[in-house]
Amino acid sequence: MGLFSKIKEGLKKTRNAVVGQIDSMLKSFTKIDEELFEELEELLVMGDVGVPTAEKICDELRARVKKDGIKDPSVITDLLREIVADMLRGGEKLDLSTSPSIILVIGVNGVGKTTTIGKLANSLSKQGKKVLLAAADTFRAAAIDQLDIWAQRSNCEIIKQKEGSDPAAVIFDAISAAKARNADVIICDTAGRLHNKKHLMDELAKINRVIDRELPDASKEKLLVLDATTGQNAVNQAEQFRQATGITGIVLTKLDGTAKGGVVLAIKDGLQIPVKYIGVGEQIDDLQPFDADDFAKALFTVNE
C-alpha cells in the first residue's frame, strides 16, 4: 500500500463521519447561501475542528465564493480541500540538520509515546541515520523494557539505567554516548506522568537544561504525542505542554481508530503548532510524515 493509500485508509472513519455528512449536506442545496455556510460550520465543529477554526474556514470559503462568483454548491468540496491544505501547511519537516540532533518526545501515558519513538527510530534508521535511544521514562514500570524491544526492532542502540533513575542523568549519558559514537539523532523517551503535573513539568525542565548545556548548538525537536481519539482533549493537552515546555511539533497517533481527525486542524490553526507525523495503523511503518496536501486530499476524497 502506497503512502497516500495508507493516509486515505487511516482517515476513513473521519472521512465517512465528517466529510460524508458535508457531502450529503451540499447535495441538498441548489444554491450557495448563508444557510449553507451555517450548516457547514456546524458540521465542522461536530468533526472536532473547533469553533474558531470552523469559523475561519467558513469565512475564507465565503471570500473565495464571492471573489470567484461561484454559484454551484458542488464546487465547495474542492474549495474546502484547498483551504484546509493551506491552513495545515508549514513546519511539517523535522529539523535534523546537526549531528547529533536531538528529539525529545513527551506526552501523557497511554497515547502511544514509546511505540511512536520506536516507529520514528525505525524510519530514521531506514533513511541511513545512526539513531540512539535514551530511555528517560524511568518511572513507569516496564517502559525501559518496552523501549529496549523497539531498539532491537529498529536496529538502534539504547542508553538506559535502572528503573527509578534520574531521567536527566540518562539524557546526559545518551548525549555523551552519541558524541563518542558519532550518532546522527538522539531520541529521548520521557515520563508521561509523575506524582502530579508540576513534578512532570519540573522533570522536563531539568532535562531541557541538560540538553541546552551539553548540546547548545544542536538541532532540537520537542515532539508532543497526542491520541487523536481524544478529540478536543488533545488540543487542551497540547496547550498545557506548550505553555510549560515549548513544543516544536505534534505526533498525532491512532487517527485510523477515530472519526475525530478534524482535531489536526484545531491544533495547527488554534495553537500554531505544526503536525510532524501521524499514526495511521499498528504496523512499524504506519507512522507517516505529515503532508498537508495529502492529508486534505485524503480527507475530502469521498467517492474514489
Number of C-alpha atoms within 10 A of each C-alpha: 7 7 13 15 12 19 27 22 18 24 25 23 20 22 24 16 17 23 22 18 16 21 18 10 15 22 12 10 14 12 15 18 12 10 11 17 18 13 14 21 24 16 19 23 20 16 23 24 27 23 16 13 21 22 19 15 21 19 14 14 18 16 11 15 18 11 9 8 9 15 14 13 19 16 13 19 17 13 15 18 20 17 18 20 19 13 18 25 15 16 16 19 14 16 15 16 12 13 18 24 22 25 23 24 24 26 24 19 14 11 23 18 25 26 17 24 23 25 24 22 27 23 19 15 18 12 9 9 16 21 27 28 26 29 28 30 28 21 20 16 11 12 18 24 13 14 23 20 13 24 23 13 14 19 16 18 20 22 22 23 16 11 18 12 14 16 26 21 16 22 28 19 15 24 25 13 17 24 13 9 12 13 18 21 26 27 24 26 27 28 23 19 17 16 8 8 12 12 12 18 18 14 18 20 15 15 22 18 14 17 20 13 10 14 18 11 13 17 17 24 19 19 23 26 29 27 24 27 20 16 22 20 14 21 22 13 16 23 17 14 16 17 9 15 15 16 20 22 25 26 28 28 25 22 26 24 19 19 21 24 29 27 26 27 24 25 24 21 19 17 14 16 24 24 28 22 23 28 28 22 19 13 9 18 14 20 27 21 18 23 21 20 16 16 20 21 20 22 26 25 16 14 5 5
